[in-house]
Amino acid sequence: MVNMSNSRETKTDVILIGAGIMSATLGALLKELAPDWNVKVFEKLDKNGEESSNEWNNAGTGHAALCELNYTKEKPDGSIDMSKAIKTNEQFQVSKQFWSYLVQTGQLKDPQEFIRPLPHMSLVFGEDNVSFLKKRHETMTSNPLFKGMEFSDDPEKLKEWIPLIMKDRTLNEPVAATKMDTGTDVNFGELTRKLFTNLDGRNVEVNYKHSVEGLKRSEDGSWNVKVKNLENGETSLHNANFVFIGGGGGALHMLQKSGIPEGKGFGGFPVSGQFMVCNNPEVIKQHEAKVYGKAPVGAPPMSVPHLDTRYIDGNKSLLFGPFAGFSPRFLKHGSLFDLFTSIKPDNLLNMIGAGVKEMALTKYLIQQVLQTKEQRMEAIREFIPNAKSEDWDLVVAGQRVQVIKETKEGGKGTLQFGTEVVNSADGSIAALLGASPGASTAVQVMLDILKRCFPQQIEEWEPKIKEMIPSYGKLLMDNPKLLNEVHASASEKLGLNPKEPVRS
């Protein structure tokens, strides 16, 4: 138990723990909805967006389910379950609308620095996979959200779409791809930095190199948060009516410190990510898309291989991955004891259950850790047949902590591969656990938190929310006219319209 009695207390309306894309998004929303509220942010590192939000720590895909095959499952009767794809796409449309509003109102400058148009493609090999992709395409294009998706199993057409992948390839099996030109590459690190720049001076105080050491509910229902200044070792006590825990992998520890009953039983399984990045400009310029394949048999959903064009610091890059690894750290800059200190009496059975159930995952991670560079190159050569080892370097990406909990379907120790919001019954504290497609859906996730935690204010805020997000409260797939309007508006404001070719 952290002793909070010897610290000087300061009061504020909202405390955000962690300075990543989630806290930045919630801060941006609150500054529009409740501009007079005082907000404090506490971040352990010396700058914002340095963990999961950093551009080198994620794939930079604007997740809209345009290319991610693990978002569409084939059911036993052969039909395609699109529910996750629809949900993800709808949520990304919400993010784009909010970003567009911030650009329109001058709060986000130079949107091309954080979002660019980039085709999203799915690529498969083998007769069964081609059949699945064709069926998937037919199902998806019947929904207005995925209108315009192209399918081809013609090698000559695929050479036009993905020349780097199809060049020098010996085809001894069927191949097919889908292509969606409305895909995006998103630099979530740059977006986070821009959002925090916009928050500066608007009743928002950001404290870097400050670690939250304890959370304790006071008698009036507010929260006392004990914070340590990592530069001088001094501690301070801050009182807030609402606390958001958005510390990426570190959120589980913070949730446990809060002691709220809703947080009991949750565990976390850390998975580290790695990418191979191309260092040859001649190779990089031959590819202009995000191309997702199918995960190997027995591999977890987050291991879907993809060859990604990325734009980082204004430079075009080419990444392939992800390659998984295991580290007991919950954050890239975390402690080797993170996993062990997260095990508590209330989550012990779930942790044991996950250990028993996920032996295959553990084996897979060990195999990934032991891979040589040449073995990683063989994975790349499934996409780029003539890839040369000297053209590629290994980059260690971010840590992801997958949620472990008890579910009705899976019982104790069920591993979850999405994001999970946990909040107290009175709405005074909320935490975000889990990983992909988190950053892409940040705006919708934060709106859900506002609805859960501020039920008395949400009705008052609704007109402003609808001004910022015209589709709020509606499904775009059921409103094709509205879908076309918000898509056209977002594309114009964010600079996502295709550029006209230069004619000589």
C-alpha positions, -999 to +999 in steps of 0.1 A: +000+000+000+014+034-010+014+060+018-003+091+006-004+111+038+028+130+035+023+146+001+010+180-008-023+178-026-034+197-057-069+195-073-078+190-109-108+178-129-092+151-150-060+131-148-047+112-178-020+085-171+002+080-201+009+104-230+001+082-259-026+083-287-054+073-263-048+101-237-042+126-265-075+117-281-094+118-249-078+151-240-087+165-274-123+155-271-126+169-235-112+202-246-140+205-272-167+193-249-156+208-215-130+235-223-131+248-188-120+216-172-084+213-159-065+183-171-032+169-159-012+143-178+015+122-162+041+103-184+071+083-173+092+090-204+106+123-214+082+129-243+048+118-257+040+090-280+071+070-273+056+036-265+029+018-285+020+051-303+055+056-317+057+052-355+085+025-352+065+005-327+034-003-348+024-011-384+010+024-391-020+008-408-052+028-406-071-003-396-104-002-415-106-040-422-098-035-459-069-059-459-067-078-426-079-113-433-081-122-396-110-097-394-132-119-417-137-155-406-151-183-428-179-200-409-186-238-409-213-233-435-188-215-458-202-180-454-181-151-443-185-135-409-180-098-415-190-085-380-155-076-368-146-060-402-178-039-401-172-027-365-135-018-372-143+001-404-171+020-388-148+030-359-120+041-382-145+063-401-152+080-367-115+087-362-112+102-396-142+125-390-127+138-358-093+144-373-110+162-402-128+184-377-095+193-360-079+201-393-109+222-404-108+242-372-070+247-375-061+226-345-042+200-366-018+214-391-003+196-421-024+164-420-001+148-447+025+145-420+004+120-401-019+104-427-015+095-464-036+076-489-021+041-496-037+011-511-046-018-488-043-052-503-049-088-492-027-115-510-032-153-509-017-183-525-032-218-531-066-229-545-085-229-512-072-195-501-080-180-535-115-194-532-118-179-497-106-145-509-130-144-538-159-153-515-147-127-490-146-100-518-181-109-530-194-106-494-176-074-485-185-055-517-222-061-510-217-037-480-214+000-488-184+003-464-163-017-488-176-005-521-148-002-546-127-032-535-112-049-565-104-086-569-080-102-593-065-136-598-048-126-630-010-126-626-006-098-652-030-076-633-012-084-600+021-074-616+006-039-621-006-038-585+024-053-567+054-054-591+079-060-563+060-091-551+052-106-586+086-099-602+108-130-607+081-152-591+076-188-603+039-195-601+031-231-594-002-224-576-031-200-580-026-165-566-051-137-559-054-103-543-079-077-534-071-040-535-087-010-519-074+024-529-091+042-500-066+027-475-043+048-454-009+049-438-011+066-404+018+079-384+003+076-349+035+090-333+032+122-353-005+124-347+001+120-309+027+148-310+003+171-329-026+165-306-005+173-275+009+204-292-027+215-297-036+208-260-007+229-247-019+259-228-056+250-229-059+241-192-038+210-199-006+204-179+016+177-192+042+163-168+070+142-183+093+120-163+066+116-137+055+081-126+022+073-109+030+054-078-004+049-063-042+055-067-066+057-038-103+066-038-112+094-014-144+095+007-161+119-018-155+094-047-127+114-063-092+099-067-060+107-050-031+100-073+005+098-059+031+109-085+069+106-083+091+131-102+117+108-117+143+136-120+144+147-084+126+119-066+100+142-050+064+130-047+032+149-050-005+141-045-031+151-070-068+148-066-091+144-096-128+137-102-119+114-131-089+093-140-081+077-173-054+050-174-040+049-209-005+037-202-004+010-229+010-022-214+014-004-181-023+001-178-028-033-161-006-024-132-023+009-128-057-007-128-046-032-102-034-003-080-068+013-082-084-017-064-117-013-082-137-046-082-143-043-120-105-047-125-103-080-106-093-111-125-076-094-155-042-106-164-018-098-192+004-117-216+032-097-231+042-101-268+071-082-283+071-072-320+099-070-345+100-058-381+125-061-409+131-027-425+145-023-460+177-002-464+178-003-502+161+028-518+158+009-552+137-018-535+117+006-515+105+026-545+091-005-562+064-010-537+035+013-528+009-005-507+002-023-475-001-060-484-015-084-458-012-122-461-026-151-441-011-161-407+007-194-408-013-224-394-011-224-356+002-188-354-017-162-333-039-135-351-014-107-344+012-125-365-004-119-399+025-112-423+024-079-441+047-059-464+041-022-457+050+010-473+054+035-445+061+073-445+082+082-415+097+117-410+087+124-446+107+095-459+093+064-476+102+032-459+094-005-464+088-028-435+080-065-433+067-084-403+057-088-377+081-112-361+070-120-326+091-123-295+087-128-258+098-105-230+083-102-195+083-064-199+048-048-203+064-018-219+093-014-243+109+007-216+095-014-188+108-037-162+118-074-165+096-080-135+064-065-151+048-099-158+056-114-124+044-084-104+011-084-124+002-118-109-022-113-080-045-137-060-075-125-080-060-133-114-039-163-105-064-189-119-068-169-151-030-167-155-026-204-149-054-212-172-039-191-200-005-209-194-022-243-199-043-232-229-017-212-247+011-238-249+010-236-287+014-198-285+043-201-261+060-226-284+054-203-314+070-173-295+100-194-285+105-204-321+102-168-332+128-156-306+153-183-318+149-173-355+181-164-374+182-135-398+182-160-427+150-176-414+134-142-413+146-136-448+129-168-459+096-153-446+103-121-466+110-142-497+075-156-496+065-120-505+096-109-524+112-139-541+146-122-548+150-104-515+186-100-505+197-103-468+220-073-470+190-051-480+171-057-447+178-049-410+159-059-378+140-033-359+126-040-324+090-026-322+067-021-293+054-044-266+018-056-267+000-069-236-028-092-246-057-093-221-063-125-202-097-129-185-126-153-179-152-155-206-185-174-210-172-191-242-136-198-232-138-201-194-109-190-172-076-179-188-090-169-221-065-148-242-081-118-259-066-102-291-085-069-291-089-039-267-109-038-235-123-009-216-126-013-178-144+013-157-157+016-122-194+015-116-195+052-107-176+062-138-148+079-119-120+059-134-115+040-166-086+020-181-078+007-216-063-027-219-052-047-249-037-040-283-047-039-320-066-022-336-065+003-307-049+034-322-071+034-354-102+032-333-091+056-306-118+082-311-147+057-309-131+040-278-128+074-261-164+083-270-175+050-254-156+059-222-173+093-222-207+077-225-199+052-197-183+077-173-202+109-179-238+098-185-251+131-170-231+153-194-233+132-226-268+145-235-255+181-231-224+173-252-243+154-280-248+184-303-211+192-302-202+156-308-224+155-338-208+187-351-174+170-348-185+135-359-216+138-382-222+100-381-224+099-343-251+075-332-256+061-367-242+032-387-227+044-419-233+011-436-271+017-431-268+053-444-249+052-478-257+089-485-241+100-452-212+075-458-205+092-491-207+126-475-184+120-446-159+100-468-157+129-493-154+155-466-127+135-447-108+128-479-107+165-488-097+178-454-071+151-448-057+153-483-066+117-491-080+123-526-060+106-554-036+129-571-042+136-607-014+122-629+009+148-644+004+149-681+032+159-704 
